[in-house]
């Protein structure tokens, strides 16, 4: 498949394109090792295409990247992986538009989902230290990051067409030349 530049920050929100692991890491600000671990332990599984053996590439949707960004923020704030898993399972059931209206509030132990300013205020009045993550903010950050990163069509390449190696992939280019002639 060919990587293609995005036309604007909103491309890909409809699931028509996917983002490779390296692109997801750049957009979210995590290491490839973290991304791989989160996929293998099903914390955040790529919804466009999961790896299915040697040589296949995971493809993440825009929504997946928003969830990855939220996971990173929660980890950075010291929330346990177990509590993050619980929060992410709740988020998985929602679409991108719905996610943008949620604020996650945590006291470092429990993660609360707030859908209105009143719910946020109620939690804050409890008197303990909390922090919040506005999903809409993560949504906009990912849009901005993706505006200059490559995407590729979510549909698989038609069978029978020769694969063109990605720019700079010398080993793949050698294999293609060997097969061709």
Helices and strands as residue ranges (DSSP letters): E 4-5, E 17-20, H 21-28, H 32-40, E 59-60, H 62-76, H 81-92, H 96-99, E 103-106, E 111-114, H 117-124, E 131-134, H 135-146, E 150-153, H 170-180
